[in-house]
Structure formats: C-alpha cells, structure tokens
Amino acid sequence: MKRISLVFLTVVCVLLAAIAPARSQRPRDVEQQVNALLAQMTLAEKLGQLQQLDGEANGNYRPEHVELARKGLLGSTLNVRGAQKTNELQRVAVNESRLKIPLLFGFDVIHGYRTIFPIPVGEAASWDPTLAERSAAVAAQEANNAGLRWTFAPMLDIARDPRWGRITEGAGEDPFLGAAFGAARVRGFQGADYSAPDKVLACAKHWVAYGAAEGGRDYNTTEVSENTLREIYFPPFKAAIDAGVGTLMSSFNAINGVPATSNAFVLTKVLRDEWKFDGFVVSDYTSVRELINHGVAANEEQAAAAALNAGVDMEMVSRSYNQFGPKLLEQRKISLATIDEAVRRILRIKFRLGLFDRPYTDEASEPQSLLRPASLSLAREIAARSMVLLKNDRNVLPLPNNVKSIAVIGPLADDRRAPLGWWAGDGREENTITPLAGLKAKVSPQTMVLYAKGSDVTGDSTAGFEQAVAVAKQSDVAVVFVGETHEMVGEAASRSTLDLPGRQLDLVKAVQATGKPTVVVLVNGRPLAIGWIVDNVPAILESWMGGSQSGNAVADVLFGDVNPGGKLPVTFPRSVGQVPIYYNHMNTGRPPEPENRYTSKYYDVPWTPLFPFGYGLSYTTFKLSNLQLSAPRIRSADRLTVSVEVENAGTRAGDEVVQLYVRDVVASMTRPVKELKGFQRVTLQPGEKRRVEFTLTGDHLAFWNRDLRFVVEPGEFRVMVGSNSRDVIEAKFEVVER
Ligand code: NOJ
C-alpha cells in the first residue's frame, strides 16, 4: 500500500512538473544563471549551443541527434515535433549531457500548427491585427502542446513584387500595416511571458529586405538604399522587437552587395547598437554555408567567421561554426568573446523560456489541445473576415437563402490542400473543409448543389469543360473556384506571370458564356492579374488560402451570414509588366497625365493598378465625410487629431476599414505620394454614423533624410482619409518650426 502511494505521488509530481507554468524569470537571475553556466562550458559545448539541426520531415529526430545531444553538441532542432518525440530527445539532453542544457525545439508554425488559419497575407486583409494575435495564440497553444517552444514566425518581409511566392507569408506591401500585424503576431505567439505553457518564442524573419529580391526571384540579391531599408523594410522588425520578440532570423539575400547573413550593418549596428536587441539571431537554412555561393567566403571556414563576427548567433543546418570554430579561434579569426556573447544570447532566451524548469511537454494533453472547437470557430471567423469582395455588380451576392440550385465549379472547389497554403504547419488535409463541403453544409435541403471540377489548376486539358457548362446551365447561379495550388506560392515559388495558371480562365469564360450569373472565388496566395474576369464577371470574391475552415467561411460570406469587410493589403496589378507597383511610390517629375505622351506611364496598359492597396467592397455601402483636423498648423512635437464621419448608407450591417494616409508635399527628398499612418475597422448598423478619430504625431510625419537622420521637415502636409488608397477625401495642415 505504502509503495503504491509512493509511486502514485511520484507520478503526480512528475505530471505536475510537466504542466506547471515555469517560474517567471527575473532579468538579474537570468543573467547570473547564464554567466554561471557559461563559466562551466567547454569550447565544444559552447559551439554546440550555436548549432541547430534539421529533423526528419515526419517530425522524428535523426539518430545522430541523440549522440550530439548526449555530448552537449546540439542547441536546437527544427522540424522535430510531437510531445513524445521532443520529450525523448530532450531526455537525452537533460539527463545524459554533462551540463543538462535543454534543447530548443523550433518549427515553422506560420499560420497555425494543426488548426490552420488563413495565409498571413490573407489574414492581413482583415485589417484587424487583433485577429492575428488570436490566431497566433491558438497556434502557440497547439505547438507548445506538441513539444515546440519556438516558431519561425512572424514573417515580416515587405513585398512589393507579387511574382515572389513568399508574398503569401507576410502582411503585404506596407510597412505600417506590416508593423501592426507583426507586433500582433508576436504578442499572440509569446503572450506577456513566453515561458507560459501555452506560448512559444517567436522569430521575426527574414532580417532583412528579402522581399526586395530582384525580379521577384526567390533568394535573389537586393539593392536597396539605406533610406528605403529604414523606411520600408525595417519598421515591422522594429515593431516586433518593441513587442518583445526573442529571436530574429537572418535572410538568404544579399543587401547592397553584403549577404544578410554576414551583414554587420544590419545584424550588429542596427539590431544591437541602435535597437538594443538582446535576444539571438539564427541563420536561415544553410545560409551560413551559402556565403560561399554569394562569393564573400572562399570556404566554410571563412563563412563561419564572416557570419559569427557579423552577428549570427545560431547556425541552422550547416555546421561551419562547429567544424571550424576551434581553428578560427586559434587563428584569432574569431574571438572567445564573440562566441561567448552568442552563447549568452541563446542561453538567455532558454532561461527566459523557462526551458530549464520545464523542458518536457505533457504527452497526455497533446491530442486534446489540437483542433479544439473554439480554435476551429476562430479559424472560420478569421477566414471570413479576411475575404475581400472585389466586385459585386447587380448585387449578385449575397446569394439568396432560397436559391434553388448552385453550380459549384472549378479545380479549387473541392481541393483540401490548397487552402492550407504552402506552410501548413502540421495541418492535415483531412481537417480541411472545402468550399464544396462548406456550401453543402450551408444550404437548405431545398437547394441543389451541383459540382463539376471543370479543369485542373495547371495543364492544358479542357475535357471537363463540358460538364462544367452543363451544371452551370442547370443552376440558378455558378460559383467558380480558381486560383493557385499550394505549391505555386511560398518559398521557391516565384512566378513570371500573374495570370491564372492552366486553362482556368477559359473555364471561367465557358461558364460565363452560359449567361448564368457567375461568381468567381479566388483561392490564391498572391495578387493575380485577372483583368478579363473583372471586365466580364459580375461578382468576384478574394478568399486567399483560408485554412482548415475556409470552405465554411466562403459559404458564410457567399450567403451573407458574414458581410465581407476585408481590404487588399497589396496592390493588384493589371499585368505582370507593371510590377513593381505599390501605392506608396514616389512621384516623378512627370506624373501620369492621360493626354500627355511624355509623362510616366505605359504605352499599352494604364498605369493604374487593377485594384489599389486597401481596396475592398461590402454588401452595404459606406460614406466618408466631414474630415476635420484639430489644428491647421502644428509643431513637430505636437499631436494632430484627424477625424472623419463614416456612415453605413446601406441596409445591412457591415464593416468599413477607414484608412488614413499622409503626404509630405515638399521636402528635401522625394516623398511617397501617400503613406498609411492609421486604420480602423469599424462595424456599423444600417444608417449608423460614427466619427472615427486618429492621432498623428511627429513619428508619423518624419522620414530618414539625406544625412540619415529621422526628421520632420516643416512645411505643408496633406492628410487623406478613405476606404482604400485611391478613393480619399483630403485636407491640409502645416508643420511649423518650433
Ligand atoms: C527556410 C525559410 O526561408 C525559412 O523561412 C524557414 O523558417 C526555414 N527554411 C526553416 O524551415
């Protein structure tokens, strides 16, 4: 009896230890613990902390990891996941290594772990960062229960080129929106204390300017002025750091001739000296070794020295630090102080994470933590709130509840993989609700749903058109789901055209030719050039890749249970030839004038986009009026209140995203024609009117001048408020010298 209760007690204690929240770490204690540990470490153990290795695609660790962990020669893994697998390997590190330093398990939990949320660019289309915070919190909770303590997210790359497949992973083209979403995601992943049992450490990536890849070709080099770096590419990272992000990832690209992974300017001067970041930087996958391909290192030895000296603390996958660290130290190409500092940064984060107190995950609770009903309903809500209504002539949408028959057509109508996007975490196709399933679940028993795939996303076959046309003819309305596969977006998925791939446009044309009211629903990860559809099809809904619940969310929006209120976080070009095209461009000496040949435009296509940044319709209509400023003139230290009246002028409740832009009219350098400086998504009942208020401060008006100082220059400013970046009402104010 005694033995049984002792065993019972021990089991309870072990269980409690596994699930108890870690002691919150006081900063002084952490530094003392870090230094005490560092003092005991051999050089090999120090270099071991700097090493991160990849697991197997299925989540297993590799046999060699066990030996390395035992010897203290491994600091972290990526892709090893699942409570059981991570616990197994962790036990080796904690019980069998000399210093018992726990491993840090990382994974790309980009927009969900098992419950998959919309792709980040889609989620940004909600213009509601609180949603991103909530989805990241669910992702963190699921990931943590699966043994992970670190996600390689948020991805904060500003992308002005939709050819680049990774535009799908960020918040679009704007630094202000990107900063708001980046900070929200960090808060969601990490919470107030990332040692909590439902949080993970975040990693702001890719530092930096990866989205500026020339030609939109992934991994390509970038040429970006320091002013543009500071104004466009840095702000989301600064916001993430201000929100407490613990780690950053260096990017693959070179910036103005210096690869980001050996770039002391961005890794040390900006990050450490200016921003005082005290977390650690991990390289991207083999990006240390790739310094050889960049041509800035002759061999791995030089690559290791270049990356470590520049400020990359942890090396992902390649092993140059470990292999060449001792030799480099001996030759004084790197210093012990540099190694120690990198180790210190990593240990600091491991202590802050509470890893030493809670290295394991409770295996029993993993299954219940995944796909919880509340998580799924949040995924549905966010997917619906991310959708953007691009066109709705003759009020084709919402579909009436008593519609007799719907033709559901297209290669993406019943595809379970595409809605999960490229980074699907540990998401499973069997958990995806496709549009066809969502619509079938939504309609009343009296409504007939006919389905025809019509074509594949790619390829040349039109064999399925006949059936698609036939079902359209038998129905009251045709809804056609076209777009991209998950493989066409994300990493290494740059495209040279933005057209619908394969024969999908012809499929849309064939359905449209039946004369049935046709709705096109886009399932895609980047802006597409869909001019013909815009000119010919009455209703278009951008649904992005909406995650596990995308089909239910599409049905919610198509039937009007959710009134779409999303807005594009990125410009849609008319043709790929307009790229790069973004709303916050500089003016030229010859701004476009329709009748004047010698102005800045194209011969064969209008210079304007197909849909501007910030664009999106609703099933109701909104009016913005009565723009007011708190003063006609201010000093740069003052605050200016800008307010506008927004009215729901239609007959349905709906959401409007009120957007605030400014322009510095005359400055010592050219300034963007518009810059987003505020936004608010508001819900208004029919007929409801509300005054929406924004505050502008000097930080909103300042820019990096020719001397690379962040200054507000006195003079005239224009303030614009609108429902997108094109349709605005405006006022002026002046900044006067103090
Ligand atoms: C390479 C990608 O660029 C990065 O975003 C990702 O986190 C790593 N691989 C790890 O999977």
Residues whose N, C-alpha, C, O or C-beta is under 5 A from the ligand:
A	BS01	NOJ	D108 F152 D284 Y285
